[in-house]
Amino acid sequence: MSLSFAFDWPSPPPGRLTGFSLGHLTVTGDDGSVTSAGRTPDQSMMLPLAVTDLLDGLRALIAGPEDRRYEFVGADSSFRLAFIRSGGHIRVVGDGGIVASVPVPTFAAVCARDIGGFARQLLDILPVEDPVFGDLIEARVDFLDAINT
C-alpha cells in the first residue's frame, strides 16, 4: 500500500514567497495518480494556504468518527480531491478515480511525513509577518497533536 503527497512550484516564485504563492499538488498511490500541474485551465493553487486547509480537513477526518468524507479544493483553484473514511481505511479519490485506499494509521503517517513535512519547510521560508504563517503553524501543530494522541 503506497501513498504520497508531493508539492512543487511551477517555477521559482518571483521575489519573496508568500502565503498566496501558486504551486501544485500531486497525489500518487497504488491505484493511480492525480495532479494539479499541466491542466487547462491552470489549476495551480495558493500552496501555503492549501496546505493549511489540507492539514485542518485531514485532521478532522482522521481524528473524527468513521464514515466521514472530506472534500479538498485547492485555494484559488478548481483542483479537487475527496478523502473518504470507511471501514478503517481512507480512500483518496481524484478525477473520478481512486488513487489509493490505505488503513487510517498509514494514512495519518503519510500525511504527517509529506504534508506536515512540507508545512515545516514552508514555515522556514515564509515571512513571519505573512498572514498565512500563524494559521499554518496552528494547523500543523493541531494535526500532529491529533494523530499522536
C-alpha positions as CSV (number, residue, x, y, z in Angstrom):
1,M,0.0,0.0,0.0
2,S,1.7,3.2,-1.1
3,L,0.6,6.8,-1.0
4,S,2.5,10.0,-1.3
5,F,1.8,13.7,-1.5
6,A,4.2,16.0,-3.4
7,F,4.3,19.7,-3.7
8,D,6.1,21.9,-6.1
9,W,6.2,25.4,-7.6
10,P,5.6,25.8,-11.3
11,S,8.7,27.9,-11.4
12,P,10.7,29.6,-8.7
13,P,8.2,32.1,-7.2
14,P,9.1,35.6,-8.2
15,G,10.6,37.5,-5.4
16,R,9.7,36.5,-1.9
17,L,7.5,33.6,-1.2
18,T,4.1,34.5,0.4
19,G,1.2,32.5,1.7
20,F,-0.5,33.2,-1.6
21,S,2.2,31.9,-3.9
22,L,1.0,29.5,-6.5
23,G,2.1,25.9,-6.7
24,H,1.0,22.3,-7.5
25,L,-0.1,19.2,-5.6
26,T,0.4,15.6,-6.8
27,V,-1.0,12.6,-5.0
28,T,0.2,9.2,-6.0
29,G,-1.0,5.8,-4.8
30,D,-1.2,2.1,-5.8
31,D,-4.3,2.8,-7.9
32,G,-3.2,5.9,-9.8
33,S,-2.0,9.5,-9.6
34,V,-3.7,12.9,-9.8
35,T,-2.0,16.3,-10.1
36,S,-3.0,19.9,-10.4
37,A,0.0,20.5,-12.8
38,G,-0.3,20.7,-16.6
39,R,-4.0,21.3,-16.7
40,T,-6.1,23.6,-18.9
41,P,-7.3,25.9,-17.4
42,D,-4.5,26.2,-15.0
43,Q,-5.2,24.6,-11.6
44,S,-2.3,25.8,-9.6
45,M,-3.3,26.8,-6.1
46,M,-2.1,29.1,-3.3
47,L,0.1,26.4,-1.9
48,P,0.8,27.6,1.6
49,L,-3.0,28.3,2.1
50,A,-3.9,24.9,0.5
51,V,-1.5,23.1,2.9
52,T,-3.2,24.8,5.8
53,D,-6.6,23.7,4.6
54,L,-5.4,20.1,4.0
55,L,-4.0,19.8,7.5
56,D,-7.2,21.1,9.1
57,G,-9.5,19.0,7.0
58,L,-7.5,15.8,7.2
59,R,-7.1,16.2,11.0
60,A,-10.9,16.2,11.4
61,L,-11.2,13.2,9.1
62,I,-8.5,11.1,10.9
63,A,-9.5,12.1,14.4
64,G,-13.2,12.0,13.9
65,P,-15.7,9.1,13.7
66,E,-15.9,6.5,11.0
67,D,-17.8,7.0,7.8
68,R,-16.8,10.6,7.1
69,R,-15.8,12.5,3.9
70,Y,-13.5,15.5,3.4
71,E,-13.6,17.4,0.1
72,F,-10.5,19.4,-0.6
73,V,-10.5,22.2,-3.2
74,G,-7.1,23.9,-3.8
75,A,-7.1,27.5,-2.6
76,D,-7.9,29.7,-5.7
77,S,-8.1,26.6,-7.9
78,S,-10.7,24.2,-9.2
79,F,-8.4,21.2,-8.3
80,R,-10.4,18.8,-6.1
81,L,-9.7,15.7,-4.1
82,A,-12.1,13.6,-2.0
83,F,-10.9,11.7,1.1
84,I,-13.4,9.0,2.2
85,R,-13.1,7.2,5.6
86,S,-14.9,3.9,5.9
87,G,-14.1,0.6,7.5
88,G,-10.8,1.6,9.0
89,H,-9.4,2.8,5.6
90,I,-9.2,6.1,3.8
91,R,-9.8,6.2,0.1
92,V,-8.3,9.1,-1.9
93,V,-10.3,10.0,-5.0
94,G,-9.4,12.4,-7.7
95,D,-10.5,12.9,-11.3
96,G,-13.3,10.4,-10.6
97,G,-10.9,7.6,-9.9
98,I,-9.5,6.0,-6.8
99,V,-5.8,7.0,-6.2
100,A,-5.3,4.8,-3.1
101,S,-7.0,3.1,-0.2
102,V,-4.9,2.8,2.9
103,P,-5.5,2.0,6.6
104,V,-6.2,5.1,8.7
105,P,-2.9,4.8,10.7
106,T,-0.9,4.5,7.5
107,F,-2.7,7.5,6.0
108,A,-2.0,9.5,9.1
109,A,1.7,8.7,9.0
110,V,1.9,9.6,5.3
111,C,0.1,12.9,5.9
112,A,2.5,13.7,8.8
113,R,5.5,12.9,6.7
114,D,4.5,14.5,3.4
115,I,2.1,17.3,4.2
116,G,3.4,18.1,7.7
117,G,7.0,17.9,6.4
118,F,6.2,20.4,3.6
119,A,4.4,22.7,6.1
120,R,7.6,22.7,8.2
121,Q,9.6,23.7,5.1
122,L,7.1,26.5,4.3
123,L,7.4,27.8,7.9
124,D,11.2,28.0,7.4
125,I,10.8,30.3,4.3
126,L,7.6,32.2,4.8
127,P,8.0,35.6,6.4
128,V,6.7,35.6,10.0
129,E,4.5,38.6,9.2
130,D,2.8,36.8,6.3
131,P,-1.0,36.4,7.1
132,V,-0.8,32.6,6.4
133,F,2.2,32.0,8.7
134,G,0.2,31.8,12.0
135,D,-2.6,29.7,10.5
136,L,-0.1,27.3,9.1
137,I,1.7,26.9,12.4
138,E,-1.6,26.2,14.2
139,A,-2.8,23.8,11.6
140,R,0.5,21.8,11.7
141,V,0.6,21.6,15.5
142,D,-3.1,20.7,15.7
143,F,-2.7,18.0,13.1
144,L,0.4,16.4,14.7
145,D,-1.3,16.6,18.2
146,A,-4.4,14.9,16.9
147,I,-2.6,12.0,15.2
148,N,-0.3,11.4,18.1
149,T,-2.9,11.1,20.8
